[in-house]
Amino acid sequence: MLDKLTNFSIAVSSIDEAADYYAKMFGVKMMRVIPNPSHYGFQAAWMGDGETAFIELLEPTDPEGAVARFLKSRGGGVYMVSFDVPDLAETVRHVRANGGRITGIPDDEEPGPNTNVVWVHPSTTMGVFVQLQRPGRGVLE
């Protein structure tokens, strides 16, 4: 059902500091900074090998947002993992049938043809957001 791990997101208090650290520690490069903070209360930056981005850094911009709450309660760390799935609607049905809570679409709906991404709420995945996306429809595409 999960086809490919595409990236993981790390909650950080400072994108600049985290980017310097990951560049120095692992040799990854800053590939893209999302210029405007999201309506979800964070700004994002993508790091990778120069061709493929696979680390997303999330810095809170809203002190009441989910990333800020995560940092306050747990400190920095893995916030979300993202996977390509071959059939998003079938994956959503399977996850729901097994107790997963999907966000990004109403509880009584399946993803439509224009829905590229949904999330499995961390309350049903042992504390980590899981992003499910159609292949080739990730954030950087």
C-alpha positions as CSV (number, residue, x, y, z in Angstrom):
1,M,0.0,0.0,0.0
2,L,2.8,2.5,0.8
3,D,4.8,2.7,-2.3
4,K,7.8,5.0,-1.5
5,L,9.0,7.1,1.3
6,T,9.4,10.6,-0.2
7,N,10.5,12.7,2.7
8,F,10.4,13.3,6.4
9,S,9.6,16.6,8.2
10,I,11.5,17.8,11.2
11,A,10.1,20.4,13.6
12,V,12.8,22.9,14.5
13,S,12.9,26.2,16.3
14,S,15.1,27.8,13.6
15,I,15.3,26.8,10.0
16,D,18.6,28.6,9.6
17,E,20.3,26.9,12.5
18,A,18.9,23.4,11.6
19,A,19.9,23.9,7.9
20,D,23.5,24.8,9.0
21,Y,23.6,21.7,11.3
22,Y,22.3,19.2,8.7
23,A,24.5,20.6,6.0
24,K,27.6,20.3,8.2
25,M,26.6,17.0,9.7
26,F,25.3,15.1,6.7
27,G,26.4,17.2,3.6
28,V,22.9,17.9,2.5
29,K,22.1,21.2,0.7
30,M,19.4,23.8,1.1
31,M,17.2,23.4,-2.0
32,R,14.2,25.6,-1.5
33,V,12.8,27.8,1.2
34,I,9.1,28.3,1.0
35,P,8.9,32.2,0.9
36,N,5.6,32.7,2.8
37,P,4.5,31.0,5.9
38,S,1.7,28.5,5.5
39,H,-1.8,28.9,6.8
40,Y,-0.9,25.9,9.0
41,G,1.3,28.1,11.2
42,F,4.8,27.2,10.0
43,Q,7.3,28.0,7.3
44,A,9.2,25.3,5.5
45,A,12.5,24.6,3.8
46,W,13.7,21.6,1.8
47,M,17.1,20.0,1.9
48,G,18.6,17.2,0.0
49,D,21.4,16.1,-2.3
50,G,21.0,18.9,-4.7
51,E,18.7,16.9,-7.0
52,T,16.2,15.3,-4.7
53,A,14.8,17.0,-1.6
54,F,14.0,14.5,1.2
55,I,14.3,16.6,4.4
56,E,11.7,19.2,5.2
57,L,12.4,21.6,8.0
58,L,9.4,23.1,9.7
59,E,9.7,26.3,11.8
60,P,6.6,27.6,13.6
61,T,5.2,31.0,12.8
62,D,2.1,30.7,14.9
63,P,2.7,30.1,18.6
64,E,-0.6,28.2,18.8
65,G,0.0,26.1,15.7
66,A,0.6,22.4,15.6
67,V,4.3,22.6,15.0
68,A,4.8,25.1,17.9
69,R,2.7,22.8,20.1
70,F,4.8,19.8,19.0
71,L,8.1,21.7,19.9
72,K,6.7,22.8,23.3
73,S,5.7,19.3,24.3
74,R,8.4,17.2,22.7
75,G,11.2,19.4,21.5
76,G,12.6,19.2,18.0
77,G,12.3,16.0,16.0
78,V,10.5,14.0,13.4
79,Y,7.1,15.5,12.9
80,M,5.9,13.8,9.8
81,V,6.8,11.1,7.2
82,S,5.5,11.3,3.7
83,F,4.7,8.4,1.3
84,D,3.6,8.0,-2.2
85,V,0.7,5.6,-2.5
86,P,-0.4,4.0,-5.8
87,D,-4.2,4.3,-5.0
88,L,-5.0,7.2,-2.6
89,A,-8.7,6.4,-2.3
90,E,-8.0,2.7,-1.5
91,T,-5.3,3.6,1.0
92,V,-7.7,6.0,2.8
93,R,-10.3,3.3,2.9
94,H,-7.8,0.8,4.4
95,V,-6.4,3.3,6.9
96,R,-9.9,4.2,8.1
97,A,-11.0,0.6,8.3
98,N,-8.1,0.0,10.6
99,G,-8.7,2.8,13.0
100,G,-6.8,5.6,11.3
101,R,-8.1,9.2,11.4
102,I,-7.7,11.0,8.1
103,T,-7.3,14.8,7.9
104,G,-7.4,16.9,4.8
105,I,-10.8,15.7,3.7
106,P,-14.1,15.4,5.5
107,D,-14.6,12.2,7.6
108,D,-17.4,10.9,5.3
109,E,-15.6,11.5,2.0
110,E,-12.9,9.8,0.0
111,P,-10.2,11.7,-1.9
112,G,-11.5,13.0,-5.2
113,P,-9.5,13.2,-8.4
114,N,-8.1,16.6,-7.4
115,T,-7.1,15.6,-3.9
116,N,-3.4,14.9,-4.1
117,V,-2.5,14.7,-0.4
118,V,-4.2,13.6,2.9
119,W,-2.7,13.1,6.3
120,V,-3.2,10.4,9.0
121,H,-3.6,12.1,12.3
122,P,-0.8,11.4,14.9
123,S,-3.3,10.3,17.5
124,T,-3.8,7.2,15.4
125,T,-0.2,6.6,14.3
126,M,1.8,6.6,17.5
127,G,2.5,10.3,17.5
128,V,3.7,11.0,14.0
129,F,1.8,12.7,11.2
130,V,1.8,10.4,8.1
131,Q,1.3,12.1,4.8
132,L,-0.2,10.0,2.0
133,Q,0.1,11.4,-1.5
134,R,-0.4,10.5,-5.1
135,P,2.9,9.7,-6.9
136,G,4.6,12.8,-8.3
137,R,2.2,15.1,-6.4
138,G,4.4,16.0,-3.5
139,V,5.1,19.5,-2.2
140,L,8.0,20.1,-4.6
141,E,6.3,18.9,-7.7
